[in-house]
Amino acid sequence: MTPTVPVTVTVTYELTDLGRSLYDVMRLIKGWAETHMDEVPANREECDARGA
């Protein structure tokens, strides 16, 4: 916590080494999701139409 004036509560979060080890993987997944963002709903609708 960091003391401030006027008094507020500020909390700083930081990843652990274990959490940081996932950073590159999560960045790749995020990139994939952004690239295919428009395809996901279309595929979902196609799947729903098939009754799966």
mmCIF file of the C-alpha atoms, coordinates in Angstrom:
data_MODEL
# 
_entry.id   MODEL 
# 
loop_
_atom_site.group_PDB 
_atom_site.id 
_atom_site.type_symbol 
_atom_site.label_atom_id 
_atom_site.label_alt_id 
_atom_site.label_comp_id 
_atom_site.label_asym_id 
_atom_site.label_entity_id 
_atom_site.label_seq_id 
_atom_site.pdbx_PDB_ins_code 
_atom_site.Cartn_x 
_atom_site.Cartn_y 
_atom_site.Cartn_z 
_atom_site.occupancy 
_atom_site.B_iso_or_equiv 
_atom_site.pdbx_formal_charge 
_atom_site.auth_seq_id 
_atom_site.auth_comp_id 
_atom_site.auth_asym_id 
_atom_site.auth_atom_id 
_atom_site.pdbx_PDB_model_num 
ATOM 1  C CA . MET A 1 1  ? 0.000   0.000   0.000   1.00 0.00 ? 1  MET A CA 1 
ATOM 2  C CA . THR A 1 2  ? 1.197   3.494   -0.787  1.00 0.00 ? 2  THR A CA 1 
ATOM 3  C CA . PRO A 1 3  ? 0.330   6.370   1.570   1.00 0.00 ? 3  PRO A CA 1 
ATOM 4  C CA . THR A 1 4  ? -1.220  9.350   -0.216  1.00 0.00 ? 4  THR A CA 1 
ATOM 5  C CA . VAL A 1 5  ? -2.634  12.762  0.676   1.00 0.00 ? 5  VAL A CA 1 
ATOM 6  C CA . PRO A 1 6  ? -5.585  12.958  0.868   1.00 0.00 ? 6  PRO A CA 1 
ATOM 7  C CA . VAL A 1 7  ? -5.765  9.498   2.381   1.00 0.00 ? 7  VAL A CA 1 
ATOM 8  C CA . THR A 1 8  ? -6.684  6.872   -0.202  1.00 0.00 ? 8  THR A CA 1 
ATOM 9  C CA . VAL A 1 9  ? -5.754  3.261   -0.563  1.00 0.00 ? 9  VAL A CA 1 
ATOM 10 C CA . THR A 1 10 ? -3.526  2.424   -3.506  1.00 0.00 ? 10 THR A CA 1 
ATOM 11 C CA . VAL A 1 11 ? -2.581  -1.197  -4.037  1.00 0.00 ? 11 VAL A CA 1 
ATOM 12 C CA . THR A 1 12 ? 0.071   -2.277  -6.510  1.00 0.00 ? 12 THR A CA 1 
ATOM 13 C CA . TYR A 1 13 ? -0.159  -5.787  -7.908  1.00 0.00 ? 13 TYR A CA 1 
ATOM 14 C CA . GLU A 1 14 ? 2.729   -7.651  -9.482  1.00 0.00 ? 14 GLU A CA 1 
ATOM 15 C CA . LEU A 1 15 ? 2.972   -11.074 -11.079 1.00 0.00 ? 15 LEU A CA 1 
ATOM 16 C CA . THR A 1 16 ? 5.015   -13.781 -9.424  1.00 0.00 ? 16 THR A CA 1 
ATOM 17 C CA . ASP A 1 17 ? 7.750   -15.575 -11.360 1.00 0.00 ? 17 ASP A CA 1 
ATOM 18 C CA . LEU A 1 18 ? 5.223   -18.332 -12.032 1.00 0.00 ? 18 LEU A CA 1 
ATOM 19 C CA . GLY A 1 19 ? 2.717   -15.825 -13.387 1.00 0.00 ? 19 GLY A CA 1 
ATOM 20 C CA . ARG A 1 20 ? 5.374   -14.125 -15.509 1.00 0.00 ? 20 ARG A CA 1 
ATOM 21 C CA . SER A 1 21 ? 6.245   -17.512 -17.021 1.00 0.00 ? 21 SER A CA 1 
ATOM 22 C CA . LEU A 1 22 ? 2.794   -17.474 -18.682 1.00 0.00 ? 22 LEU A CA 1 
ATOM 23 C CA . TYR A 1 23 ? 3.162   -13.978 -20.147 1.00 0.00 ? 23 TYR A CA 1 
ATOM 24 C CA . ASP A 1 24 ? 4.435   -14.975 -23.607 1.00 0.00 ? 24 ASP A CA 1 
ATOM 25 C CA . VAL A 1 25 ? 1.871   -17.785 -23.908 1.00 0.00 ? 25 VAL A CA 1 
ATOM 26 C CA . MET A 1 26 ? -0.983  -15.459 -22.973 1.00 0.00 ? 26 MET A CA 1 
ATOM 27 C CA . ARG A 1 27 ? 0.269   -12.820 -25.409 1.00 0.00 ? 27 ARG A CA 1 
ATOM 28 C CA . LEU A 1 28 ? 0.147   -15.422 -28.204 1.00 0.00 ? 28 LEU A CA 1 
ATOM 29 C CA . ILE A 1 29 ? -3.376  -16.498 -27.228 1.00 0.00 ? 29 ILE A CA 1 
ATOM 30 C CA . LYS A 1 30 ? -4.484  -12.850 -27.136 1.00 0.00 ? 30 LYS A CA 1 
ATOM 31 C CA . GLY A 1 31 ? -3.007  -12.296 -30.602 1.00 0.00 ? 31 GLY A CA 1 
ATOM 32 C CA . TRP A 1 32 ? -4.778  -15.370 -31.950 1.00 0.00 ? 32 TRP A CA 1 
ATOM 33 C CA . ALA A 1 33 ? -8.077  -14.243 -30.435 1.00 0.00 ? 33 ALA A CA 1 
ATOM 34 C CA . GLU A 1 34 ? -7.751  -10.761 -31.915 1.00 0.00 ? 34 GLU A CA 1 
ATOM 35 C CA . THR A 1 35 ? -6.870  -12.180 -35.335 1.00 0.00 ? 35 THR A CA 1 
ATOM 36 C CA . HIS A 1 36 ? -9.864  -14.541 -35.344 1.00 0.00 ? 36 HIS A CA 1 
ATOM 37 C CA . MET A 1 37 ? -12.318 -12.319 -33.452 1.00 0.00 ? 37 MET A CA 1 
ATOM 38 C CA . ASP A 1 38 ? -14.746 -12.093 -36.372 1.00 0.00 ? 38 ASP A CA 1 
ATOM 39 C CA . GLU A 1 39 ? -14.593 -15.816 -37.145 1.00 0.00 ? 39 GLU A CA 1 
ATOM 40 C CA . VAL A 1 40 ? -15.619 -17.018 -33.683 1.00 0.00 ? 40 VAL A CA 1 
ATOM 41 C CA . PRO A 1 41 ? -19.271 -15.857 -33.755 1.00 0.00 ? 41 PRO A CA 1 
ATOM 42 C CA . ALA A 1 42 ? -19.695 -17.119 -37.332 1.00 0.00 ? 42 ALA A CA 1 
ATOM 43 C CA . ASN A 1 43 ? -18.377 -20.546 -36.348 1.00 0.00 ? 43 ASN A CA 1 
ATOM 44 C CA . ARG A 1 44 ? -20.543 -20.580 -33.227 1.00 0.00 ? 44 ARG A CA 1 
ATOM 45 C CA . GLU A 1 45 ? -23.639 -19.859 -35.307 1.00 0.00 ? 45 GLU A CA 1 
ATOM 46 C CA . GLU A 1 46 ? -22.689 -22.598 -37.782 1.00 0.00 ? 46 GLU A CA 1 
ATOM 47 C CA . CYS A 1 47 ? -22.203 -25.065 -34.948 1.00 0.00 ? 47 CYS A CA 1 
ATOM 48 C CA . ASP A 1 48 ? -25.526 -24.076 -33.329 1.00 0.00 ? 48 ASP A CA 1 
ATOM 49 C CA . ALA A 1 49 ? -27.301 -24.509 -36.671 1.00 0.00 ? 49 ALA A CA 1 
ATOM 50 C CA . ARG A 1 50 ? -25.991 -28.076 -36.870 1.00 0.00 ? 50 ARG A CA 1 
ATOM 51 C CA . GLY A 1 51 ? -27.416 -28.771 -33.421 1.00 0.00 ? 51 GLY A CA 1 
ATOM 52 C CA . ALA A 1 52 ? -24.058 -29.626 -31.870 1.00 0.00 ? 52 ALA A CA 1 
# 
